[in-house]
């Protein structure tokens, strides 16, 4: 709810600007969707750390899957394959895979919004509002996963 006053300020300043920038263009809607998915991934990662809903699972329990990147699940034997502890760590367990998705969708959202920056001088209020909406979409995605979905999964176990 801390975000609500900021969004109201952004929207009130947009209402006064009569230029042709579309806050809900197809491009911006795709950007907001990508940030929502990024937020869901972020919420999933945080919920994994807080709730541990997949205890004992080979790919999803952080304490078990952390050893997937090592040969025979033994850090003393070295990497399971070249790059399994660095550049390809995302292939070894669910935690790192979801973390990669979180970052990839956030970057994708930024790339979709990059075209807006060409006219930043004249459209800065609306671009800042768009960034605010992206942040709100990410926060809603995080909340949906962290506060709503995964606590229910934990109850079932």
Secondary structure by P-SEA (a helix, b strand, c coil): ccaaaaaaaaaaaaaacccccccccaaaaaaaaaaaaaaaaaaaaaaaaccccccccccccccccccccccccccccccccccccccccccccaaaaaaaaaaaaaaaaaaaaccccccccccaaaaaaaaaaaaaaaaaaaaacccccaaaaaaac
